[in-house]
Amino acid sequence: MPPMHLLVGNPTAQSGKNAERIDEARRLLDRHGVGHDFLSTRAEGKTVGDVAKALSGGAYESVIAMGGDGTFAEVGRGLLASGRRIRMAVLPTGTANDQGRSFGMYAPVRYLEENVRTVAAGHTVPLDAGRATAYDHMDGEMATEWFFDSLGWGISPKILRMRNEDRRLVAGIPILRELYRDQLVYAGAVLKALLQSYVEVAKFEVEVTTPDGTTFLDGLTDLVLKNTRVYAGSWVLDPTSSPEDGEMELVPFRGRDEWIGRAVVTLDGLPVHELDPALPLLTPIIRAPWFRLRVLDRPGGVVEAQIDGEEWVAAAAWKIEVVRHAIDLVVPRSVE
């Protein structure tokens, strides 16, 4: 029998419009000789168990995540839970699409056939993964999860929470549901969070321990632990980063100026803060194979968190281990 692949996607995404794109992807996969079965995602994290069960039987030689960064994370977690070492591919369709963009793959429909050809070619590179554990004030374990893109604290998770609250608010109103989704709902949440950040005390302090010692980061508005290169759909926070070196980059932000300093680059690709002496120096990025983080001097003692673009538990401390080459990821051959 020819090799089989498992395609995982969400037909109900984008108000059901994603079903047509999945159908087109399946026609293209067949045309390029990629025999496959289809598995629909399910809510409340059930996709992870479904993927693990499907892969553990040994019938598939690769799994294909069709969707955004959230789908990528669920399929990756299911693959690791299956105990099998098979290839993982991606057909990106998400709004931010950090994972696809990090490896030269793009979400618009016009790129779909090119992405299918990448899947068919089967060229792989190794991808690291992070294993994060959250703890309460008494060091009791609250949650443990794999991540592949980013783990973050501060304003960014707040934006995600607001976005999700707004989505729930308009879900039952058909006209608003169509108008206020994806980029628009995200933009609305960003605006509200930034406005609140100017009138509320949003800063926090974290004790960071790595193999190189302990560092104290104060006055933080955001803290991002990054694996792959692209963040929030377009920013590269650390141009020297690698997704397969066994380390991740912890990127601190002390307010608006550091966001601008890291996000804005010249036509030559140089960050503006390196050329303009009027801008403040950025807080150094911390690179390590493992991290221990603890919140200090914070009302309530916890900070909101996100993991791979989804809300996660607000906790007092975290342990993160980087697992080198956890997944064999299918990418374009131009990616080294």
Secondary structure, 3 states (H helix, E strand, C coil): CCCCEEEEECCCCHHHCHHHHHHHHHHHHHHCCCCEEEEECCCCCHHHHHHHHHHHCCCCCEEEEEECHHHHHHHHHHHHHHCCCCEEEEEECCCCCHHHHHCCCCCCHHHHHHHHHHHHHCCEEEEEEEEEEEECCCCCEEEEEEECCEEEEEHHHHHHHHHHHHHHHHCCCHHHHHHCCCHHHHHHHHHHHHHHHCCCCCCEEEEEEECCEEEEEEEECEEEEECCCEECCCEECCCCCCCCCCCEEEEEECCHHHHHHHHCECCCCCEHHHCCCCCCCCCCCEEECEEEEEEECCCCCCEEEEECCEEEEEECEEEEEEEEEEEEEECCCCCC
